[in-house]
Amino acid sequence: MMIAPTSQLARLRDLPATVTLPVAGTFFGLSRAGSYLLHQRGQFPCPVRQIGSRYVVTQADLAEALGVSVAALLADQ
């Protein structure tokens, strides 16, 4: 399990409830194309949801994939 550095935790806290697949991919060092490729292969590191024509990742799923508990995400800064 990966532990997110403090700066990454701060980035996570600033996110809305859902983010686009490419935005989520940046947390794993992926490009836009790389994010979509892994999703197509079923290998993206966290659950991806389709809303209309958009692919999104929830803030909570992204945090969990990065090894950050939801409690830490919601804790006072």
One Martini backbone bead per residue (centre of mass of N, CA, C, O) as a GRO file, in nm:
protein
   77
    1MET     BB    1   0.096   0.037   0.022
    2MET     BB    2   0.051   0.366  -0.036
    3ILE     BB    3   0.194   0.670   0.075
    4ALA     BB    4   0.101   0.988   0.103
    5PRO     BB    5   0.213   1.275   0.075
    6THR     BB    6   0.138   1.577   0.192
    7SER     BB    7   0.092   1.714  -0.087
    8GLN     BB    8  -0.110   1.497  -0.183
    9LEU     BB    9  -0.316   1.539   0.040
   10ALA     BB   10  -0.379   1.830  -0.036
   11ARG     BB   11  -0.480   1.767  -0.321
   12LEU     BB   12  -0.712   1.582  -0.235
   13ARG     BB   13  -0.869   1.795  -0.061
   14ASP     BB   14  -0.917   1.991  -0.325
   15LEU     BB   15  -1.112   1.803  -0.435
   16PRO     BB   16  -1.369   1.690  -0.565
   17ALA     BB   17  -1.577   1.420  -0.556
   18THR     BB   18  -1.504   1.431  -0.867
   19VAL     BB   19  -1.290   1.307  -1.131
   20THR     BB   20  -1.121   1.275  -1.391
   21LEU     BB   21  -0.925   1.045  -1.524
   22PRO     BB   22  -0.672   1.225  -1.583
   23VAL     BB   23  -0.651   1.345  -1.299
   24ALA     BB   24  -0.614   1.079  -1.149
   25GLY     BB   25  -0.358   0.989  -1.310
   26THR     BB   26  -0.155   1.200  -1.190
   27PHE     BB   27  -0.122   1.043  -0.910
   28PHE     BB   28   0.034   0.800  -1.098
   29GLY     BB   29   0.194   0.927  -1.350
   30LEU     BB   30  -0.021   0.978  -1.576
   31SER     BB   31  -0.144   1.015  -1.865
   32ARG     BB   32  -0.411   1.048  -2.049
   33ALA     BB   33  -0.360   0.802  -2.230
   34GLY     BB   34  -0.277   0.608  -1.998
   35SER     BB   35  -0.543   0.615  -1.847
   36TYR     BB   36  -0.725   0.503  -2.076
   37LEU     BB   37  -0.569   0.243  -2.127
   38LEU     BB   38  -0.602   0.116  -1.846
   39HIS     BB   39  -0.908   0.120  -1.849
   40GLN     BB   40  -0.950  -0.059  -2.101
   41ARG     BB   41  -0.785  -0.302  -1.945
   42GLY     BB   42  -0.861  -0.294  -1.630
   43GLN     BB   43  -0.587  -0.126  -1.475
   44PHE     BB   44  -0.683   0.078  -1.302
   45PRO     BB   45  -0.610   0.160  -0.960
   46CYS     BB   46  -0.923   0.244  -0.973
   47PRO     BB   47  -1.234   0.313  -0.976
   48VAL     BB   48  -1.455   0.355  -1.261
   49ARG     BB   49  -1.693   0.591  -1.378
   50GLN     BB   50  -1.986   0.636  -1.573
   51ILE     BB   51  -2.098   0.967  -1.689
   52GLY     BB   52  -2.212   0.929  -1.955
   53SER     BB   53  -1.917   1.027  -2.133
   54ARG     BB   54  -1.778   1.012  -1.856
   55TYR     BB   55  -1.482   0.956  -1.664
   56VAL     BB   56  -1.474   0.874  -1.313
   57VAL     BB   57  -1.340   0.961  -0.985
   58THR     BB   58  -1.338   0.931  -0.664
   59GLN     BB   59  -1.195   1.060  -0.393
   60ALA     BB   60  -1.209   0.803  -0.216
   61ASP     BB   61  -1.084   0.600  -0.420
   62LEU     BB   62  -0.821   0.751  -0.459
   63ALA     BB   63  -0.725   0.749  -0.168
   64GLU     BB   64  -0.722   0.442  -0.128
   65ALA     BB   65  -0.513   0.383  -0.359
   66LEU     BB   66  -0.296   0.577  -0.191
   67GLY     BB   67  -0.334   0.514   0.131
   68VAL     BB   68  -0.584   0.692   0.222
   69SER     BB   69  -0.786   0.776   0.453
   70VAL     BB   70  -1.081   0.923   0.504
   71ALA     BB   71  -1.010   1.042   0.777
   72ALA     BB   72  -0.756   1.197   0.677
   73LEU     BB   73  -0.908   1.362   0.462
   74LEU     BB   74  -1.115   1.495   0.689
   75ALA     BB   75  -0.916   1.613   0.851
   76ASP     BB   76  -0.764   1.845   0.991
   77GLN     BB   77  -0.515   2.067   0.873
   0.00000   0.00000   0.00000
